[in-house]
Structures are given as structure tokens and as C-alpha cells.
Amino acid sequence: MFDALIVRGIQLSNQKREIEAELRALRNSLACRDCVGEYECENGGSCVIRELEPLPDLNTCDLERLRSIIGEESFNRVVSTSSTIRWSEYKNAPLEVRQAIQSLSKETKGGGVSVYFKRG
């Protein structure tokens, strides 16, 4: 019984990897700036394609100055250890934190396209 559960777990893990790879490929195929919008499907589900705003490039930013302006706690929450912005934290950060980052950054990067699916 135990061995059968382990084998099934391995099978499901392999299927999950395959499904995730196929889903990534589908999203990449659908990611198009000209296709931005919400598309309804016959089954009641939908596909949402939206443009992402570009993020300030922290490689062009004085990180120590930023840390002193926004504080250690905000800095640690918004800036990852690899000196990139954590999108989910940045978009929910107070306006003054976002403005400080934008004013100190000389360039932006990213701004790709997000594709996600909703069940009907």
C-alpha cells in the first residue's frame, strides 16, 4: 500500500510538471501586446491578457540611499536579496515608497504581458 502511494505521488508529480510546462507554452503563445483584453470561452471561463507596468531598474539606483529614504523594513519587504523589486510588494507599497524608488531609478525594465485563465 505504501509503495503504491509513493508510485502514484511520483506519477502525479510528473504529470504536474508536464501540465505546467504546457501551460507556460500556452501563456507564451498568447502573450501579445496587441491582444490585451479579456476573452470569454464557450465553457464560461475566460482568458485575461494584460500589459504589465514597467518596474524601476534597481541596477541604476543608489540602494543605500533608497534604504535610508524608505527605511529598513520597507526596503527589505520591497527589494529582494538579488537587488530586484518584488512585484507583489511593490504594487501594494505606500505611494511614498513607490515614488522614492521611481525617483532614484534612472531606468525601467520589464513591462511585459500577463496571461491568466479564469474558470467559468
C-alpha positions as CSV (number, residue, x, y, z in Angstrom):
1,M,0.0,0.0,0.0
2,F,2.8,2.5,1.0
3,D,4.7,1.7,-2.2
4,A,1.6,2.2,-4.3
5,L,1.1,5.7,-2.8
6,I,4.7,6.6,-3.5
7,V,4.5,5.5,-7.1
8,R,1.2,7.4,-7.5
9,G,2.8,10.5,-6.0
10,I,5.7,10.3,-8.5
11,Q,3.2,9.9,-11.4
12,L,1.2,12.9,-10.3
13,S,4.4,15.0,-9.8
14,N,5.5,14.1,-13.4
15,Q,2.0,15.0,-14.7
16,K,2.1,18.3,-12.9
17,R,5.4,19.2,-14.4
18,E,4.2,18.4,-17.9
19,I,1.0,20.4,-17.3
20,E,2.9,23.4,-16.0
21,A,5.3,23.3,-19.0
22,E,2.3,23.1,-21.4
23,L,0.6,26.0,-19.6
24,R,3.8,28.1,-19.8
25,A,4.0,27.4,-23.5
26,L,0.3,28.4,-23.9
27,R,0.8,31.6,-22.0
28,N,3.9,32.5,-24.0
29,S,1.9,31.9,-27.2
30,L,-0.9,34.2,-26.1
31,A,1.4,36.9,-24.6
32,C,1.0,39.7,-27.2
33,R,0.7,43.5,-26.5
34,D,-1.8,43.7,-29.4
35,C,-4.0,41.1,-27.8
36,V,-4.6,42.8,-24.5
37,G,-8.1,42.2,-23.2
38,E,-10.5,39.6,-21.7
39,Y,-11.7,36.8,-23.9
40,E,-14.7,34.7,-22.9
41,C,-14.9,31.0,-23.7
42,E,-17.9,28.8,-24.5
43,N,-17.5,26.9,-21.2
44,G,-18.0,30.1,-19.3
45,G,-14.3,30.6,-18.5
46,S,-12.1,33.4,-19.7
47,C,-8.6,34.3,-20.6
48,V,-7.2,37.7,-19.4
49,I,-4.3,39.2,-21.2
50,R,-3.0,42.5,-19.7
51,E,0.0,44.6,-20.1
52,L,2.3,45.0,-17.0
53,E,3.7,48.3,-16.0
54,P,7.5,48.6,-16.2
55,L,9.4,48.4,-13.0
56,P,12.2,50.7,-11.9
57,D,15.6,49.1,-12.6
58,L,17.4,48.9,-9.3
59,N,20.7,48.4,-11.1
60,T,20.7,52.1,-11.8
61,C,19.7,53.1,-8.3
62,D,21.7,54.0,-5.2
63,L,20.4,51.2,-3.0
64,E,21.9,52.6,0.3
65,R,20.3,56.0,-0.4
66,L,17.0,54.2,-1.1
67,R,17.3,52.3,2.1
68,S,17.8,55.5,4.1
69,I,14.8,57.2,2.5
70,I,12.2,54.4,2.8
71,G,13.6,52.7,5.9
72,E,15.0,49.2,6.5
73,E,11.6,47.5,6.9
74,S,10.1,48.8,3.6
75,F,13.4,48.2,1.8
76,N,13.6,44.5,3.0
77,R,10.0,44.0,2.0
78,V,10.2,45.5,-1.5
79,V,13.7,44.8,-2.6
80,S,14.8,41.2,-2.9
81,T,18.3,39.9,-2.0
82,S,19.3,40.0,-5.6
83,S,18.5,43.7,-5.8
84,T,15.4,43.3,-7.8
85,I,11.9,44.5,-7.0
86,R,9.4,42.1,-5.5
87,W,6.4,43.0,-7.8
88,S,3.7,41.9,-5.3
89,E,5.2,44.0,-2.5
90,Y,5.9,47.0,-4.8
91,K,2.4,47.3,-6.2
92,N,1.0,47.2,-2.6
93,A,3.6,49.5,-1.1
94,P,2.7,53.0,0.1
95,L,2.8,55.7,-2.6
96,E,5.8,57.4,-1.0
97,V,7.8,54.2,-1.2
98,R,7.0,53.7,-4.9
99,Q,7.8,57.3,-5.6
100,A,11.1,57.1,-3.8
101,I,12.1,54.1,-5.8
102,Q,11.0,55.7,-9.1
103,S,12.8,58.9,-8.4
104,L,16.1,57.2,-7.6
105,S,16.0,54.7,-10.5
106,K,17.3,56.1,-13.8
107,E,15.7,53.3,-16.0
108,T,12.8,50.9,-16.1
109,K,12.7,47.3,-17.2
110,G,10.1,44.7,-17.7
111,G,6.6,45.8,-18.5
112,G,5.7,42.5,-20.2
113,V,2.3,40.9,-20.7
114,S,0.5,38.8,-18.1
115,V,-1.8,35.9,-19.3
116,Y,-4.1,34.1,-16.9
117,F,-7.2,31.9,-17.1
118,K,-10.4,32.1,-15.0
119,R,-12.7,29.2,-14.5
120,G,-16.3,29.6,-15.5
